[in-house]
Amino acid sequence: MFLEIRGIRKSFGEGDSLVEVLKGIDLSVEKGEFCVLLGPSGSGKSTLLRLFMRFWQPQEGTVHISGKRMDEINTANLRDMESFVTQDTHLFHDSIRNNLRIAKLDATEEEITAACKKASVHDFIMSLKKGYDTEVGELGDTLSGGERQRLGLARAFLHNASFMLLDEPTSNLDSLNEAVILKSLCEERSGKTIVLVSHRQSTLGIADTVYSVERKKMS
């Protein structure tokens, strides 16, 4: 078993303002499995991914990755084995190339280009006057949410981690770009464990396992 969580409970706030988000969640994902978490907004899907990244700690329950308790794994090792893509990709005031190289500092031009093609963003970058040397700041507000999202996915492909955590990675994309990215994920799944949060039915066709998260519970 690659990923196993048992009895997870997570709440936010204190006292009378305490809000329970997850309660008694169990989940098992085999190595190499493609798992999709479906559910409405606010059901706790994104919270689960952040628990897997150890951004937060649960009030109850345990998380095991590759047979080890998550709280016993060195943080640097945990980050090496995980790629995390959020709905809102943060970009620095630097070139597109350097924004991508955050995922792999010694990446070659060929590796960067290949990652961007998998994320369906290479053609967009090449349409810019300076291509990969374009400063993100120069684009101002013209960079759409979908373009930012695809740059975030390119980072994940470049990082090439064994455990991919994807939080609504195609929420801002049209059906054509989504299809390219889902195809890339299918081709990349060998040797990887993927957990994808979504509310789109289009993701179901590539999943090995689908869990529904609703009302703090999983089914």
C-alpha positions in Angstrom: 0.0 0.0 0.0 1.5 3.4 -1.0 -1.0 5.7 0.7 -3.1 4.8 3.7 -5.1 7.0 6.0 -7.2 5.8 8.9 -9.7 7.7 11.1 -8.8 11.2 9.9 -10.6 14.0 11.6 -9.8 17.6 10.8 -11.3 20.8 12.2 -10.5 24.5 12.0 -11.1 27.2 14.5 -11.5 27.1 18.3 -14.3 26.9 20.8 -17.7 27.9 19.5 -16.2 28.8 16.1 -14.8 25.2 15.6 -15.7 23.8 12.2 -15.3 20.1 11.5 -14.3 19.5 7.8 -13.4 15.8 7.8 -14.6 13.1 10.2 -13.5 9.4 10.3 -12.0 9.4 6.8 -10.4 6.1 5.6 -8.5 5.9 2.3 -6.2 3.4 0.7 -4.3 3.9 -2.6 -2.0 1.4 -4.1 1.3 2.3 -5.7 0.8 3.2 -9.3 -3.0 3.8 -8.8 -4.9 6.8 -10.3 -7.4 7.9 -7.7 -10.0 10.6 -8.2 -11.8 12.4 -5.3 -15.2 13.7 -6.4 -17.4 16.0 -4.4 -19.0 19.4 -4.1 -17.1 22.5 -3.0 -16.4 22.6 0.7 -16.6 18.8 1.2 -13.0 18.5 2.4 -11.3 17.2 -0.8 -8.6 20.0 -0.8 -8.1 19.6 2.9 -7.2 16.0 2.3 -4.5 16.9 -0.2 -3.0 19.4 2.2 -2.9 16.8 4.9 -0.9 14.5 2.5 1.5 17.4 2.0 1.8 17.8 5.8 0.8 21.5 5.6 -1.6 20.7 8.4 -1.9 18.0 11.0 -5.2 16.1 11.7 -6.7 16.2 15.2 -7.2 12.4 15.0 -6.1 9.6 12.7 -2.9 8.6 10.9 -1.4 9.0 7.4 1.1 6.5 6.1 3.1 6.9 2.8 5.1 4.1 1.4 4.7 2.2 4.7 5.9 5.1 7.0 4.0 7.4 9.2 4.0 10.8 7.6 5.2 12.6 10.7 8.3 10.3 10.7 9.3 11.3 7.1 12.0 14.0 6.6 10.4 17.1 5.1 12.9 17.3 2.3 12.3 13.7 1.4 8.5 14.2 1.5 8.8 17.2 -0.9 11.0 15.2 -3.3 8.4 12.4 -3.5 5.4 14.7 -3.9 4.2 17.1 -6.6 1.3 19.4 -5.6 -0.8 21.4 -8.1 -3.3 23.9 -6.7 -6.1 25.7 -8.5 -4.2 29.0 -8.2 -0.6 28.8 -9.4 1.8 31.3 -7.8 4.2 32.8 -10.2 7.3 34.9 -9.4 8.4 38.1 -11.1 10.9 36.3 -13.3 11.0 34.6 -16.7 8.7 31.8 -17.5 11.7 29.5 -17.8 12.9 30.3 -14.2 9.4 29.9 -12.9 9.3 26.4 -14.3 12.8 25.6 -13.1 11.6 25.9 -9.5 10.5 22.3 -9.9 13.9 21.1 -11.1 16.8 23.6 -10.8 19.0 21.6 -13.2 16.4 21.0 -15.8 17.5 21.0 -19.5 15.8 23.0 -22.2 14.5 19.7 -23.6 13.0 18.6 -20.3 11.3 22.0 -19.8 9.9 21.9 -23.3 8.6 18.3 -22.9 6.9 19.2 -19.6 5.2 22.2 -21.2 4.0 20.1 -24.1 2.5 17.6 -21.6 0.7 20.5 -19.9 -0.5 21.9 -23.2 1.2 25.3 -22.6 4.2 25.1 -25.0 2.4 26.6 -28.0 1.1 29.5 -25.8 4.7 30.2 -24.6 6.1 30.1 -28.1 3.4 32.6 -29.3 5.0 35.2 -26.9 7.6 37.5 -28.5 10.3 36.4 -26.0 9.1 32.8 -25.6 10.4 31.1 -22.4 12.4 34.3 -21.6 9.2 36.3 -21.2 9.0 37.9 -17.8 5.8 36.9 -16.0 5.5 40.5 -14.8 5.5 41.8 -18.4 2.3 39.8 -19.1 0.4 41.7 -16.3 -3.2 40.7 -16.1 -3.2 39.1 -19.5 -2.1 35.7 -18.1 -5.4 33.8 -17.7 -6.3 31.4 -14.9 -6.0 28.5 -17.4 -2.5 29.6 -18.5 -1.4 29.8 -14.9 -2.9 26.5 -14.2 -1.1 24.9 -17.1 2.2 26.4 -16.0 1.6 24.8 -12.6 1.0 21.4 -14.3 4.2 21.9 -16.3 6.1 22.3 -13.0 4.6 19.0 -11.8 5.6 17.1 -14.9 9.1 18.6 -14.7 9.4 17.6 -11.0 8.5 14.1 -12.0 7.7 13.0 -8.4 6.4 9.5 -7.7 3.3 10.9 -5.9 1.2 13.6 -7.7 -1.5 15.5 -5.8 -3.7 17.5 -8.1 -6.3 19.9 -6.8 -8.8 20.7 -9.6 -5.9 20.9 -12.1 -8.2 21.5 -15.1 -10.9 23.7 -13.5 -10.0 26.7 -15.6 -9.4 24.9 -18.9 -11.5 24.3 -22.0 -12.3 20.7 -23.0 -9.5 20.6 -25.6 -6.7 21.5 -23.2 -8.2 19.3 -20.5 -8.1 16.4 -22.9 -4.4 16.9 -23.7 -3.6 17.1 -20.0 -5.6 14.0 -19.1 -3.9 12.1 -21.9 -0.5 13.2 -20.5 -1.5 12.1 -17.0 -2.5 8.7 -18.4 0.9 8.4 -20.2 2.8 9.5 -17.1 1.0 7.2 -14.6 3.4 4.3 -14.9 5.3 4.1 -11.6 3.4 7.0 -10.1 0.6 7.3 -7.6 -1.9 10.1 -8.5 -4.6 11.6 -6.4 -6.7 14.1 -8.3 -9.5 16.2 -6.8 -12.2 17.2 -9.2 -15.9 17.9 -9.6 -15.7 17.2 -13.4 -17.2 13.9 -14.7 -14.6 14.0 -17.5 -11.9 12.8 -15.1 -13.7 9.5 -14.3 -12.7 7.8 -17.5 -9.0 7.7 -16.6 -9.4 6.8 -12.9 -8.6 3.4 -11.4 -10.6 4.3 -8.3 -13.2 7.0 -7.6 -14.1 8.1 -4.1 -17.0 10.5 -3.3 -16.3 13.0 -0.5 -19.5 14.6 0.9 -20.7 15.8 4.3 -17.3 15.1 5.9 -17.4 11.5 4.9 -16.0 9.3 2.1 -17.7 6.6 0.1 
